[in-house]
Amino acid sequence: MSVDRSEQRLASRQHVVAARREYKEHAQGVLADLRAAGFDVEAVQDLRDEAVGDERAVPILIEWMPKVTLDRVRSDIVHTLGSRWARPRRVVARALVDQFKSMPITDEPSNRNLRFAIGDSLCQVADESVLEELLAIAQDSRHGSSRGMVVEALGNMRKARERVVPVLIELLADWDVRVYAAIALGKLKDPSARPHLEKYAAEETDSWRRKDIVRALNKLPEAPPD
């Protein structure tokens, strides 16, 4: 083995050790509260195993989400709040929305990634109780692509389809969130979206994006004849 490669591996191991140490330092409060509640975990992500986590962890995670100062720990909490067992969902969705709204809008990578992660968890738990907030975030172009999963979460709003579908159709014109809007429209299965999805599927030059739009299009029922 060359000296350079050996030094690279040593530096990599040292980086991993330092990262674990940093995580434990910043997560010690939430981990202590979880252990006191009966969860034997070394990291918040351990709760995502359904044999480990349950809804008793939810108030602890919600309390600590805005308090932790390392984005990596906060992201771990956010992802865990998207678990199946995270109940009551309306409480979880409200906490996630509040966290998103409290964050500054910057291009800093960890900030963008965290907002995206919040949207990802909202896809699992959001319902009409946070409709107004999701619509506001989805239509705020300052968030760029980091709001993509929030846009996709609008596909959960089946009871508010009449309000949501026109917004999603408008968002198809926004390159940053077009695919997410298409996926949401596919979930809602509203035939009025068909001509709009057909238009953007025909215009899309990126094959992967086009596949997602076509996949959403194929979920729609055929529009009734005039």
MDAnalysis code that builds the backbone (N, CA, C; Angstrom):
import MDAnalysis as mda
import numpy as np

u = mda.Universe.empty(678, n_residues=226, atom_resindex=np.repeat(np.arange(226), 3), trajectory=True)
u.add_TopologyAttr("name", ["N", "CA", "C"] * 226)
u.add_TopologyAttr("resid", np.arange(1, 227))
u.add_TopologyAttr("resname", ["MET", "SER", "VAL", "ASP", "ARG", "SER", "GLU", "GLN", "ARG", "LEU", "ALA", "SER", "ARG", "GLN", "HIS", "VAL", "VAL", "ALA", "ALA", "ARG", "ARG", "GLU", "TYR", "LYS", "GLU", "HIS", "ALA", "GLN", "GLY", "VAL", "LEU", "ALA", "ASP", "LEU", "ARG", "ALA", "ALA", "GLY", "PHE", "ASP", "VAL", "GLU", "ALA", "VAL", "GLN", "ASP", "LEU", "ARG", "ASP", "GLU", "ALA", "VAL", "GLY", "ASP", "GLU", "ARG", "ALA", "VAL", "PRO", "ILE", "LEU", "ILE", "GLU", "TRP", "MET", "PRO", "LYS", "VAL", "THR", "LEU", "ASP", "ARG", "VAL", "ARG", "SER", "ASP", "ILE", "VAL", "HIS", "THR", "LEU", "GLY", "SER", "ARG", "TRP", "ALA", "ARG", "PRO", "ARG", "ARG", "VAL", "VAL", "ALA", "ARG", "ALA", "LEU", "VAL", "ASP", "GLN", "PHE", "LYS", "SER", "MET", "PRO", "ILE", "THR", "ASP", "GLU", "PRO", "SER", "ASN", "ARG", "ASN", "LEU", "ARG", "PHE", "ALA", "ILE", "GLY", "ASP", "SER", "LEU", "CYS", "GLN", "VAL", "ALA", "ASP", "GLU", "SER", "VAL", "LEU", "GLU", "GLU", "LEU", "LEU", "ALA", "ILE", "ALA", "GLN", "ASP", "SER", "ARG", "HIS", "GLY", "SER", "SER", "ARG", "GLY", "MET", "VAL", "VAL", "GLU", "ALA", "LEU", "GLY", "ASN", "MET", "ARG", "LYS", "ALA", "ARG", "GLU", "ARG", "VAL", "VAL", "PRO", "VAL", "LEU", "ILE", "GLU", "LEU", "LEU", "ALA", "ASP", "TRP", "ASP", "VAL", "ARG", "VAL", "TYR", "ALA", "ALA", "ILE", "ALA", "LEU", "GLY", "LYS", "LEU", "LYS", "ASP", "PRO", "SER", "ALA", "ARG", "PRO", "HIS", "LEU", "GLU", "LYS", "TYR", "ALA", "ALA", "GLU", "GLU", "THR", "ASP", "SER", "TRP", "ARG", "ARG", "LYS", "ASP", "ILE", "VAL", "ARG", "ALA", "LEU", "ASN", "LYS", "LEU", "PRO", "GLU", "ALA", "PRO", "PRO", "ASP"])
u.atoms.positions = np.array([
    [0.850, -1.198, 0.000],
    [0.000, 0.000, 0.000],
    [0.884, 1.245, 0.000],
    [0.552, 2.215, -0.839],
    [1.350, 3.428, -0.907],
    [1.156, 4.253, 0.360],
    [2.127, 5.106, 0.632],
    [2.054, 5.980, 1.797],
    [0.865, 6.931, 1.669],
    [0.666, 7.451, 0.439],
    [-0.431, 8.402, 0.225],
    [-1.781, 7.758, 0.537],
    [-1.992, 6.517, 0.054],
    [-3.270, 5.854, 0.297],
    [-3.452, 5.546, 1.772],
    [-2.384, 5.140, 2.432],
    [-2.454, 4.863, 3.866],
    [-2.834, 6.125, 4.636],
    [-2.249, 7.240, 4.256],
    [-2.565, 8.504, 4.923],
    [-4.000, 8.924, 4.659],
    [-4.483, 8.655, 3.451],
    [-5.871, 8.990, 3.117],
    [-6.840, 8.179, 3.976],
    [-6.560, 6.893, 4.149],
    [-7.439, 6.048, 4.961],
    [-7.417, 6.468, 6.420],
    [-6.242, 6.822, 6.907],
    [-6.126, 7.287, 8.283],
    [-6.918, 8.579, 8.465],
    [-6.793, 9.497, 7.499],
    [-7.526, 10.763, 7.581],
    [-9.027, 10.516, 7.525],
    [-9.441, 9.543, 6.714],
    [-10.873, 9.222, 6.601],
    [-11.409, 8.673, 7.915],
    [-10.649, 7.767, 8.552],
    [-11.079, 7.205, 9.841],
    [-11.158, 8.298, 10.894],
    [-10.180, 9.186, 10.876],
    [-10.172, 10.275, 11.850],
    [-11.380, 11.192, 11.641],
    [-11.745, 11.402, 10.382],
    [-12.913, 12.233, 10.072],
    [-14.188, 11.582, 10.609],
    [-14.310, 10.272, 10.414],
    [-15.498, 9.549, 10.892],
    [-15.588, 9.617, 12.412],
    [-14.480, 9.395, 13.085],
    [-14.453, 9.453, 14.549],
    [-14.832, 10.846, 15.032],
    [-14.281, 11.868, 14.376],
    [-14.581, 13.245, 14.771],
    [-16.056, 13.567, 14.547],
    [-16.622, 13.065, 13.438],
    [-18.031, 13.317, 13.129],
    [-18.936, 12.649, 14.157],
    [-18.588, 11.427, 14.562],
    [-19.384, 10.732, 15.581],
    [-19.314, 11.460, 16.912],
    [-18.121, 11.923, 17.237],
    [-17.948, 12.655, 18.497],
    [-18.791, 13.948, 18.484],
    [-18.761, 14.638, 17.365],
    [-19.532, 15.880, 17.242],
    [-21.029, 15.593, 17.362],
    [-21.492, 14.530, 16.702],
    [-22.911, 14.164, 16.766],
    [-23.324, 13.898, 18.214],
    [-22.556, 13.071, 18.914],
    [-22.906, 12.716, 20.285],
    [-22.921, 13.930, 21.202],
    [-21.994, 14.839, 20.968],
    [-21.938, 16.050, 21.784],
    [-23.204, 16.883, 21.613],
    [-23.635, 17.054, 20.380],
    [-24.794, 17.906, 20.105],
    [-26.119, 17.180, 20.343],
    [-26.098, 15.862, 20.338],
    [-27.334, 15.094, 20.528],
    [-27.508, 14.605, 21.959],
    [-26.590, 14.944, 22.855],
    [-26.630, 14.336, 24.182],
    [-27.930, 14.638, 24.930],
    [-28.499, 15.830, 24.742],
    [-29.728, 16.172, 25.440],
    [-30.905, 15.329, 24.986],
    [-31.123, 15.271, 23.677],
    [-32.250, 14.486, 23.171],
    [-32.043, 13.003, 23.439],
    [-30.809, 12.517, 23.337],
    [-30.555, 11.103, 23.601],
    [-30.786, 10.768, 25.074],
    [-30.417, 11.680, 25.967],
    [-30.648, 11.452, 27.400],
    [-32.142, 11.361, 27.686],
    [-32.927, 12.247, 27.077],
    [-34.379, 12.217, 27.297],
    [-35.005, 10.962, 26.702],
    [-34.505, 10.533, 25.560],
    [-35.028, 9.299, 24.958],
    [-34.711, 8.083, 25.827],
    [-33.506, 8.039, 26.365],
    [-33.138, 6.912, 27.232],
    [-33.963, 6.930, 28.505],
    [-34.223, 8.118, 29.039],
    [-35.045, 8.216, 30.244],
    [-36.463, 7.733, 29.983],
    [-36.908, 7.839, 28.729],
    [-38.249, 7.371, 28.359],
    [-38.266, 5.893, 28.001],
    [-37.106, 5.246, 28.071],
    [-37.050, 3.805, 27.836],
    [-36.518, 3.388, 26.485],
    [-35.987, 4.331, 25.694],
    [-35.446, 3.993, 24.377],
    [-33.926, 3.839, 24.477],
    [-33.447, 2.638, 24.244],
    [-32.014, 2.349, 24.338],
    [-31.386, 2.607, 22.976],
    [-31.008, 3.871, 22.726],
    [-30.503, 4.258, 21.417],
    [-29.178, 4.990, 21.548],
    [-28.338, 4.828, 20.532],
    [-27.065, 5.540, 20.457],
    [-27.158, 6.743, 19.531],
    [-28.161, 6.757, 18.672],
    [-28.403, 7.871, 17.754],
    [-29.906, 7.945, 17.507],
    [-30.386, 9.127, 17.162],
    [-31.822, 9.295, 16.931],
    [-32.303, 8.369, 15.826],
    [-31.484, 8.153, 14.814],
    [-31.904, 7.322, 13.690],
    [-32.234, 5.884, 14.106],
    [-31.731, 5.438, 15.243],
    [-32.060, 4.089, 15.714],
    [-33.563, 3.917, 15.909],
    [-34.260, 5.018, 16.174],
    [-35.708, 4.963, 16.387],
    [-36.461, 4.624, 15.113],
    [-35.833, 4.808, 13.962],
    [-36.533, 4.558, 12.701],
    [-36.768, 3.070, 12.468],
    [-36.092, 2.233, 13.252],
    [-36.415, 0.808, 13.279],
    [-37.719, 0.669, 14.062],
    [-38.784, 0.172, 13.437],
    [-40.091, 0.111, 14.088],
    [-40.093, -0.790, 15.318],
    [-39.077, -1.625, 15.447],
    [-38.979, -2.449, 16.652],
    [-38.414, -1.646, 17.818],
    [-37.918, -0.436, 17.514],
    [-37.287, 0.398, 18.541],
    [-38.139, 1.615, 18.874],
    [-38.556, 2.361, 17.832],
    [-39.279, 3.607, 18.048],
    [-40.775, 3.428, 18.161],
    [-41.418, 4.333, 18.881],
    [-42.882, 4.377, 18.923],
    [-43.308, 5.795, 19.286],
    [-44.609, 6.027, 19.340],
    [-45.127, 7.388, 19.474],
    [-44.737, 8.075, 20.785],
    [-44.242, 7.338, 21.759],
    [-43.782, 7.975, 22.999],
    [-42.583, 8.890, 22.746],
    [-41.873, 8.629, 21.648],
    [-40.703, 9.446, 21.319],
    [-41.081, 10.777, 20.685],
    [-42.309, 10.894, 20.162],
    [-42.694, 12.074, 19.388],
    [-42.550, 13.377, 20.167],
    [-43.121, 13.518, 21.381],
    [-42.978, 14.801, 22.075],
    [-41.530, 15.151, 22.404],
    [-40.703, 14.150, 22.630],
    [-39.285, 14.405, 22.909],
    [-38.602, 14.954, 21.665],
    [-38.869, 14.330, 20.526],
    [-38.254, 14.776, 19.276],
    [-38.735, 16.174, 18.894],
    [-40.025, 16.431, 19.067],
    [-40.562, 17.753, 18.732],
    [-39.959, 18.822, 19.640],
    [-39.789, 18.503, 20.902],
    [-39.198, 19.473, 21.829],
    [-37.772, 19.818, 21.433],
    [-37.004, 18.800, 21.029],
    [-35.587, 19.021, 20.763],
    [-35.296, 19.508, 19.348],
    [-36.213, 19.312, 18.421],
    [-35.940, 19.675, 17.024],
    [-35.458, 21.123, 16.870],
    [-36.125, 22.122, 17.471],
    [-35.622, 23.492, 17.318],
    [-34.471, 23.842, 18.262],
    [-34.182, 22.969, 19.229],
    [-33.187, 23.289, 20.241],
    [-31.779, 22.830, 19.879],
    [-31.671, 21.751, 19.128],
    [-30.329, 21.252, 18.789],
    [-29.648, 22.246, 17.853],
    [-28.353, 22.336, 17.940],
    [-27.616, 23.358, 17.184],
    [-26.810, 22.792, 16.020],
    [-26.792, 21.479, 15.865],
    [-26.086, 20.866, 14.744],
    [-27.127, 20.377, 13.737],
    [-27.038, 20.877, 12.496],
    [-28.044, 20.522, 11.493],
    [-28.118, 19.015, 11.265],
    [-27.012, 18.326, 11.423],
    [-27.010, 16.878, 11.205],
    [-27.897, 16.165, 12.227],
    [-27.891, 16.646, 13.453],
    [-28.760, 16.074, 14.484],
    [-30.212, 16.464, 14.206],
    [-30.429, 17.730, 13.853],
    [-31.793, 18.167, 13.557],
    [-32.355, 17.389, 12.370],
    [-31.540, 17.156, 11.357],
    [-31.990, 16.376, 10.205],
    [-32.354, 14.955, 10.613],
    [-31.592, 14.387, 11.522],
    [-31.882, 13.044, 12.031],
    [-33.251, 13.033, 12.722],
    [-33.535, 14.055, 13.502],
    [-34.836, 14.173, 14.169],
    [-35.950, 14.315, 13.131],
    [-35.722, 15.184, 12.143],
    [-36.726, 15.423, 11.107],
    [-37.060, 14.134, 10.369],
    [-36.044, 13.408, 9.925],
    [-36.286, 12.144, 9.216],
    [-37.036, 11.151, 10.104],
    [-36.706, 11.123, 11.369],
    [-37.336, 10.171, 12.287],
    [-38.800, 10.518, 12.520],
    [-39.133, 11.806, 12.489],
    [-40.537, 12.210, 12.640],
    [-41.376, 11.833, 11.419],
    [-40.750, 11.375, 10.370],
    [-41.489, 10.851, 9.225],
    [-41.752, 9.363, 9.315],
    [-41.428, 8.746, 10.450],
    [-41.629, 7.308, 10.630],
    [-43.119, 6.966, 10.718],
    [-43.458, 5.734, 10.405],
    [-44.863, 5.306, 10.437],
    [-45.491, 5.465, 11.806],
    [-44.699, 5.242, 12.825],
    [-45.253, 5.266, 14.178],
    [-45.413, 6.678, 14.728],
    [-44.964, 7.699, 13.991],
    [-44.996, 9.071, 14.506],
    [-46.439, 9.582, 14.562],
    [-47.001, 9.598, 15.729],
    [-48.392, 9.988, 15.978],
    [-48.453, 10.942, 17.170],
    [-49.490, 11.790, 17.233],
    [-50.512, 12.016, 16.208],
    [-49.942, 12.811, 15.040],
    [-50.341, 12.441, 13.840],
    [-49.723, 12.998, 12.648],
    [-49.934, 14.502, 12.534],
    [-51.079, 14.973, 12.973],
    [-51.323, 16.420, 12.859],
    [-50.342, 17.205, 13.735],
    [-50.029, 16.666, 14.882],
    [-49.073, 17.330, 15.773],
    [-47.688, 17.325, 15.140],
    [-47.320, 16.199, 14.563],
    [-46.005, 16.079, 13.914],
    [-45.918, 17.023, 12.715],
    [-46.969, 17.037, 11.901],
    [-46.968, 17.898, 10.715],
    [-46.849, 19.369, 11.111],
    [-47.562, 19.769, 12.153],
    [-47.494, 21.155, 12.605],
    [-46.077, 21.510, 13.056],
    [-45.437, 20.628, 13.794],
    [-44.075, 20.883, 14.267],
    [-43.096, 20.991, 13.103],
    [-43.250, 20.135, 12.103],
    [-42.360, 20.175, 10.945],
    [-42.550, 21.464, 10.146],
    [-43.796, 21.864, 9.964],
    [-44.067, 23.114, 9.251],
    [-43.473, 24.303, 10.009],
    [-43.657, 24.320, 11.326],
    [-43.103, 25.415, 12.127],
    [-41.586, 25.476, 12.013],
    [-40.944, 24.303, 11.976],
    [-39.493, 24.270, 11.824],
    [-39.079, 24.829, 10.472],
    [-39.779, 24.442, 9.415],
    [-39.472, 24.945, 8.074],
    [-39.605, 26.459, 8.041],
    [-40.702, 26.975, 8.581],
    [-40.975, 28.413, 8.527],
    [-39.970, 29.220, 9.354],
    [-39.412, 28.603, 10.377],
    [-38.482, 29.323, 11.248],
    [-37.086, 29.454, 10.655],
    [-36.810, 28.707, 9.603],
    [-35.464, 28.674, 9.049],
    [-35.231, 29.818, 8.069],
    [-34.041, 30.410, 8.096],
    [-33.730, 31.440, 7.104],
    [-33.640, 30.818, 5.719],
    [-33.972, 31.604, 4.711],
    [-33.881, 31.124, 3.338],
    [-32.499, 31.479, 2.805],
    [-31.638, 30.490, 2.762],
    [-30.274, 30.704, 2.275],
    [-29.906, 29.584, 1.313],
    [-28.806, 29.782, 0.601],
    [-28.292, 28.756, -0.314],
    [-27.272, 27.846, 0.358],
    [-27.096, 28.006, 1.660],
    [-26.133, 27.168, 2.378],
    [-26.598, 25.718, 2.302],
    [-25.734, 24.779, 1.886],
    [-26.174, 23.407, 1.606],
    [-26.907, 22.723, 2.750],
    [-26.407, 22.831, 3.981],
    [-27.069, 22.125, 5.077],
    [-28.460, 22.692, 5.323],
    [-28.635, 23.992, 5.083],
    [-29.953, 24.611, 5.231],
    [-30.907, 24.074, 4.167],
    [-30.464, 24.054, 2.918],
    [-31.300, 23.533, 1.833],
    [-31.643, 22.072, 2.066],
    [-30.659, 21.300, 2.478],
    [-30.894, 19.874, 2.696],
    [-31.887, 19.642, 3.824],
    [-31.813, 20.466, 4.862],
    [-32.725, 20.301, 5.988],
    [-34.147, 20.646, 5.583],
    [-34.318, 21.731, 4.813],
    [-35.661, 22.073, 4.347],
    [-36.216, 20.967, 3.456],
    [-35.365, 20.390, 2.622],
    [-35.798, 19.286, 1.763],
    [-36.214, 18.087, 2.616],
    [-35.438, 17.806, 3.664],
    [-35.743, 16.686, 4.549],
    [-37.075, 16.899, 5.269],
    [-37.344, 18.144, 5.673],
    [-38.622, 18.437, 6.320],
    [-39.768, 18.128, 5.355],
    [-39.619, 18.539, 4.104],
    [-40.640, 18.230, 3.104],
    [-40.819, 16.746, 2.912],
    [-39.716, 16.015, 2.940],
    [-39.779, 14.557, 2.782],
    [-40.615, 13.931, 3.894],
    [-40.408, 14.379, 5.136],
    [-41.199, 13.838, 6.242],
    [-42.647, 14.300, 6.166],
    [-42.862, 15.537, 5.684],
    [-44.234, 16.013, 5.514],
    [-44.995, 15.157, 4.498],
    [-44.302, 14.608, 3.520],
    [-44.956, 13.698, 2.576],
    [-45.560, 12.498, 3.292],
    [-44.994, 12.129, 4.428],
    [-45.470, 10.972, 5.172],
    [-46.587, 11.333, 6.150],
    [-46.594, 12.563, 6.668],
    [-47.509, 12.872, 7.781],
    [-48.489, 14.002, 7.502],
    [-48.273, 14.808, 6.472],
    [-49.089, 16.008, 6.289],
    [-50.510, 15.676, 5.867],
    [-51.457, 16.453, 6.392],
    [-52.850, 16.384, 5.950],
    [-53.386, 17.805, 5.847],
    [-54.697, 17.913, 5.675],
    [-55.303, 19.220, 5.434],
    [-55.140, 20.194, 6.593],
    [-54.741, 19.730, 7.756],
    [-54.556, 20.630, 8.899],
    [-53.427, 21.637, 8.666],
    [-52.510, 21.324, 7.746],
    [-51.411, 22.249, 7.436],
    [-51.479, 22.708, 5.982],
    [-52.651, 22.641, 5.399],
    [-52.816, 22.982, 3.985],
    [-52.351, 24.404, 3.674],
    [-52.800, 25.376, 4.476],
    [-52.471, 26.766, 4.174],
    [-50.964, 26.994, 4.192],
    [-50.288, 26.419, 5.169],
    [-48.842, 26.586, 5.271],
    [-48.119, 25.935, 4.095],
    [-48.569, 24.742, 3.707],
    [-47.920, 24.056, 2.590],
    [-48.116, 24.830, 1.287],
    [-49.303, 25.363, 1.089],
    [-49.556, 26.153, -0.116],
    [-48.659, 27.392, -0.146],
    [-48.512, 28.038, 1.003],
    [-47.680, 29.237, 1.066],
    [-46.221, 28.917, 0.745],
    [-45.715, 27.831, 1.322],
    [-44.326, 27.437, 1.065],
    [-44.148, 27.037, -0.400],
    [-45.090, 26.240, -0.902],
    [-44.988, 25.741, -2.275],
    [-44.961, 26.876, -3.291],
    [-45.673, 27.957, -3.012],
    [-45.772, 29.058, -3.961],
    [-44.705, 30.138, -3.748],
    [-43.845, 29.934, -2.771],
    [-42.781, 30.901, -2.488],
    [-41.515, 30.473, -3.225],
    [-41.263, 31.070, -4.368],
    [-40.147, 30.646, -5.214],
    [-38.786, 30.927, -4.595],
    [-38.737, 31.709, -3.522],
    [-37.450, 31.961, -2.870],
    [-36.834, 30.670, -2.330],
    [-37.669, 29.694, -2.035],
    [-37.167, 28.421, -1.502],
    [-36.533, 27.550, -2.585],
    [-36.740, 27.898, -3.862],
    [-36.149, 27.120, -4.940],
    [-36.536, 25.645, -4.875],
    [-35.587, 24.799, -5.205],
    [-35.870, 23.357, -5.235],
    [-35.967, 22.746, -3.846],
    [-35.537, 23.484, -2.803],
    [-35.595, 22.911, -1.452],
    [-37.041, 22.713, -0.986],
    [-37.998, 23.341, -1.671],
    [-39.404, 23.148, -1.315],
    [-40.044, 22.016, -2.106],
    [-39.239, 21.301, -2.878],
    [-39.772, 20.279, -3.768],
    [-40.650, 19.251, -3.075],
    [-40.193, 18.727, -1.959],
    [-40.964, 17.688, -1.279],
    [-42.205, 18.268, -0.598],
    [-42.170, 19.557, -0.255],
    [-43.379, 20.206, 0.255],
    [-44.428, 20.244, -0.851],
    [-43.998, 20.567, -2.060],
    [-44.909, 20.542, -3.207],
    [-45.476, 19.138, -3.387],
    [-44.621, 18.136, -3.300],
    [-45.102, 16.760, -3.445],
    [-46.083, 16.392, -2.344],
    [-45.876, 16.929, -1.140],
    [-46.773, 16.640, -0.021],
    [-48.188, 17.143, -0.276],
    [-48.347, 18.100, -1.170],
    [-49.692, 18.562, -1.521],
    [-50.511, 17.443, -2.164],
    [-49.837, 16.425, -2.645],
    [-50.556, 15.270, -3.185],
    [-51.320, 14.487, -2.127],
    [-51.066, 14.788, -0.843],
    [-51.819, 14.148, 0.244],
    [-53.185, 14.792, 0.443],
    [-53.413, 15.959, -0.141],
    [-54.576, 16.780, 0.194],
    [-55.802, 16.415, -0.645],
    [-56.237, 15.186, -0.530],
    [-57.350, 14.719, -1.358],
    [-58.658, 15.436, -1.037],
    [-58.857, 15.806, 0.227],
    [-60.092, 16.499, 0.602],
    [-60.099, 17.941, 0.132],
    [-58.939, 18.454, -0.216],
    [-58.831, 19.843, -0.695],
    [-58.398, 19.874, -2.159],
    [-58.749, 18.840, -2.906],
    [-58.301, 18.691, -4.294],
    [-58.633, 19.935, -5.139],
    [-59.812, 20.504, -4.935],
    [-60.231, 21.634, -5.772],
    [-59.317, 22.846, -5.588],
    [-58.753, 23.014, -4.398],
    [-57.831, 24.122, -4.148],
    [-56.416, 23.794, -4.591],
    [-56.040, 22.558, -4.408],
    [-54.643, 22.173, -4.604],
    [-54.285, 21.959, -6.072],
    [-55.166, 21.330, -6.818],
    [-54.845, 20.990, -8.206],
    [-54.490, 22.215, -9.047],
    [-55.253, 23.311, -8.995],
    [-54.850, 24.489, -9.790],
    [-53.473, 25.033, -9.415],
    [-53.131, 24.986, -8.128],
    [-51.807, 25.451, -7.700],
    [-50.724, 24.547, -8.272],
    [-50.940, 23.254, -8.218],
    [-49.949, 22.314, -8.737],
    [-49.782, 22.469, -10.247],
    [-50.873, 22.713, -10.939],
    [-50.784, 22.930, -12.383],
    [-49.942, 24.170, -12.674],
    [-50.133, 25.230, -11.899],
    [-49.314, 26.429, -12.068],
    [-47.842, 26.135, -11.783],
    [-47.585, 25.305, -10.785],
    [-46.203, 25.012, -10.403],
    [-45.469, 24.160, -11.436],
    [-46.198, 23.537, -12.342],
    [-45.543, 22.798, -13.423],
    [-44.663, 23.716, -14.267],
    [-44.975, 25.003, -14.262],
    [-44.176, 25.963, -15.033],
    [-42.864, 26.321, -14.343],
    [-42.717, 25.925, -13.087],
    [-41.510, 26.220, -12.310],
    [-40.556, 25.027, -12.417],
    [-39.446, 25.225, -13.132],
    [-38.521, 24.105, -13.377],
    [-38.044, 23.472, -12.075],
    [-37.844, 24.290, -11.045],
    [-37.318, 23.782, -9.768],
    [-38.207, 22.709, -9.161],
    [-39.515, 22.838, -9.331],
    [-40.440, 21.926, -8.638],
    [-41.379, 21.209, -9.601],
    [-41.117, 21.293, -10.895],
    [-42.029, 20.699, -11.878],
    [-42.282, 19.219, -11.626],
    [-41.226, 18.476, -11.424],
    [-41.390, 17.026, -11.245],
    [-42.181, 16.719, -9.975],
    [-41.935, 17.482, -8.907],
    [-42.645, 17.248, -7.650],
    [-44.132, 17.586, -7.797],
    [-44.423, 18.653, -8.540],
    [-45.813, 18.999, -8.804],
    [-46.491, 17.903, -9.628],
    [-45.761, 17.364, -10.603],
    [-46.312, 16.282, -11.422],
    [-46.608, 15.049, -10.567],
    [-45.681, 14.699, -9.690],
    [-45.893, 13.533, -8.818],
    [-47.126, 13.739, -7.938],
    [-47.274, 14.963, -7.397],
    [-48.439, 15.258, -6.562],
    [-49.728, 15.147, -7.363],
    [-49.717, 15.650, -8.589],
    [-50.908, 15.543, -9.445],
    [-51.231, 14.086, -9.747],
    [-50.189, 13.280, -9.908],
    [-50.421, 11.852, -10.119],
    [-51.093, 11.204, -8.922],
    [-50.724, 11.633, -7.727],
    [-51.355, 11.100, -6.512],
    [-52.832, 11.493, -6.431],
    [-53.116, 12.719, -6.850],
    [-54.489, 13.233, -6.740],
    [-55.396, 12.717, -7.856],
    [-54.797, 12.260, -8.957],
    [-55.541, 11.609, -10.053],
    [-56.678, 12.473, -10.605],
    [-56.418, 13.772, -10.738],
    [-57.443, 14.667, -11.287],
    [-57.253, 14.755, -12.798],
    [-58.256, 14.349, -13.573],
    [-58.076, 14.324, -15.034],
    [-57.847, 15.696, -15.651],
    [-58.205, 16.773, -14.938],
    [-57.996, 18.114, -15.496],
    [-56.505, 18.429, -15.668],
    [-55.645, 17.684, -14.981],
    [-54.203, 17.911, -15.087],
    [-53.596, 17.264, -16.328],
    [-54.350, 16.391, -16.996],
    [-53.789, 15.619, -18.108],
    [-53.165, 16.486, -19.209],
    [-53.874, 17.468, -19.771],
    [-53.239, 18.228, -20.869],
    [-51.978, 18.975, -20.434],
    [-51.927, 19.391, -19.194],
    [-50.756, 20.116, -18.693],
    [-49.563, 19.176, -18.540],
    [-49.818, 17.989, -18.008],
    [-48.740, 17.008, -17.885],
    [-48.269, 16.541, -19.259],
    [-49.203, 16.374, -20.176],
    [-48.825, 15.977, -21.533],
    [-47.914, 17.032, -22.164],
    [-48.233, 18.305, -21.947],
    [-47.433, 19.401, -22.500],
    [-46.002, 19.339, -21.980],
    [-45.854, 19.217, -20.655],
    [-44.511, 19.252, -20.091],
    [-43.757, 17.945, -20.333],
    [-44.468, 16.847, -20.455],
    [-43.804, 15.589, -20.800],
    [-43.208, 15.690, -22.201],
    [-43.928, 16.349, -23.119],
    [-43.446, 16.492, -24.495],
    [-42.276, 17.465, -24.581],
    [-42.275, 18.469, -23.706],
    [-41.237, 19.502, -23.769],
    [-39.974, 19.131, -22.995],
    [-40.083, 18.250, -22.009],
    [-38.955, 17.941, -21.123],
    [-37.839, 17.251, -21.894],
    [-36.641, 17.770, -21.762],
    [-35.495, 17.198, -22.480],
    [-34.686, 16.225, -21.625],
    [-34.824, 16.316, -20.307],
    [-34.110, 15.396, -19.419],
    [-34.908, 14.099, -19.307],
    [-34.277, 12.977, -19.644],
    [-35.015, 11.703, -19.708],
    [-35.555, 11.267, -18.349],
    [-34.787, 11.507, -17.278],
    [-35.249, 11.079, -15.960],
    [-36.437, 11.912, -15.502],
    [-36.387, 13.212, -15.724],
    [-37.510, 14.076, -15.368],
    [-38.738, 13.720, -16.198],
    [-38.528, 13.464, -17.469],
    [-39.656, 13.097, -18.332],
    [-40.306, 11.796, -17.867],
    [-39.497, 10.839, -17.438],
    [-40.061, 9.573, -16.948],
    [-40.969, 9.805, -15.748],
    [-40.546, 10.671, -14.833],
    [-41.365, 10.954, -13.657],
    [-42.675, 11.623, -14.050],
    [-42.614, 12.543, -15.006],
    [-43.835, 13.220, -15.445],
    [-44.766, 12.229, -16.145],
    [-44.219, 11.388, -17.000],
    [-45.037, 10.389, -17.701],
    [-45.630, 9.393, -16.711],
    [-44.852, 9.013, -15.709],
    [-45.361, 8.092, -14.689],
    [-46.571, 8.706, -13.972],
    [-46.472, 9.997, -13.652],
    [-47.599, 10.692, -13.020],
    [-48.782, 10.758, -13.984],
    [-48.507, 11.049, -15.229],
    [-49.554, 11.140, -16.247],
    [-50.310, 9.820, -16.376],
    [-49.593, 8.719, -16.306],
    [-50.221, 7.404, -16.470],
    [-51.132, 7.029, -15.303],
    [-51.028, 7.760, -14.195],
    [-51.898, 7.494, -13.040],
    [-53.252, 8.189, -13.164],
    [-53.359, 9.126, -14.111],
    [-54.589, 9.893, -14.239],
    [-55.634, 9.120, -15.028],
    [-56.893, 9.240, -14.615],
    [-57.964, 8.651, -15.446],
    [-58.113, 9.454, -16.715],
    [-58.640, 8.824, -17.743],
    [-58.892, 9.545, -18.988],
    [-59.956, 10.608, -18.771],
    [-59.760, 11.776, -19.359],
    [-60.747, 12.848, -19.246],
    [-62.028, 12.414, -19.980],
    [-63.193, 12.702, -19.416],
    [-64.433, 12.321, -20.080],
    [-64.602, 13.085, -21.381],
    [-65.200, 12.462, -22.385],
    [-65.386, 13.151, -23.677],
    [-66.315, 14.338, -23.524],
    [-66.099, 15.369, -24.353],
    [-66.967, 16.557, -24.308],
    [-68.371, 16.207, -24.799],
])
